[in-house]
Amino acid sequence: MKIICLLSVVFFSGVVYSMDKDSLSAKIIGLERAALERWNNGDPSGFLEISAKDVVYFDPFLEKRIDGLDSLTKYYAPARGAIHVDRYEMINPKVQAVENMAVLTFNLISYTGENVHRWNCTEVYRIEADGSWKIIQTHWSLTKPNLK
Amino acid sequence: MKIICLLSVVFFSGVVYSMDKDSLSAKIIGLERAALERWNNGDPSGFLEISAKDVVYFDPFLEKRIDGLDSLTKYYAPARGAIHVDRYEMINPKVQAVENMAVLTFNLISYTGENVHRWNCTEVYRIEADGSWKIIQTHWSLTKPNLK
């Protein structure tokens, strides 16, 4: 009976134990790159489609944290069609994961014409009831902002 | 036999299922406040003691992410005895958790004499083998930095 119970545990804890660490990292980084590449071409829906209902969000232009996908969708609306990034470098992406949550951190450099922007980014992904990974927390900040 | 197996699952998934959501939020916020209050009195060890070996870290003064507790300990060394914050407000702290990982986000206002500093903060806590919660990711950024 002990063996059957242990099998049940493995079954219950499910998806991630059957995915090794490198595969999970590659999956999470792939989700992020795909959303980022849509963003860089003026399409915020890449991020919105992989964000959970309870997503929370920080960036340097906000007075305070945004709570929830509806609020984030409204906030992103003016970005649609207004953003163009020529190319980007995702520097040293790292994924720290448990069974059903994964933290992705990286530095980012975005190039548009002569402009270069440097970012720090933290994304937290959670596995949802349907087995998909969704972002529950996004934090964008400027790397060494040039302060007055 | 089914009942016994289910009980095993609950036992295996352990600590957090037996702690309700509000208790976990209070615990995580309490850990953060305690570390922050030591920081505000010039003692970075409050954060270092609750950070995991594999902690990653962003703040606005760094060229890139810091990886690992040893590097963070060196980085914090000059802060010891050099920081004093009169009082702070932790605004709207929110905890999003699964069994063994919890994301804490908040806005912070720090007051020192006439100076007021506004921050965005994301902390990710993970439950360790000994049952303690440790920070594996810290992201501090300035709220609406005053850019040149």
Interface residues (C-beta under 8 A of the other chain):
Chain A: M1 I4 C5 L6 S8 V9 F12 S13 D54 V56 F58 P60 F61 L62 E63 K64 R65 D67 I91 N92 K94 Q96 V98 E99 N100 M101 V103 T105 F106 N107 N120 T122 V124 R126 I136 Q137 H139 S141 L142 T143 K144 P145 N146 L147 K148
Chain B: M1 I4 C5 L6 S8 V9 F12 S13 D54 V56 F58 P60 F61 L62 E63 K64 R65 D67 I91 N92 K94 Q96 V98 E99 N100 M101 V103 T105 F106 N107 N120 T122 V124 R126 I136 Q137 H139 S141 L142 T143 K144 P145 N146 L147 K148
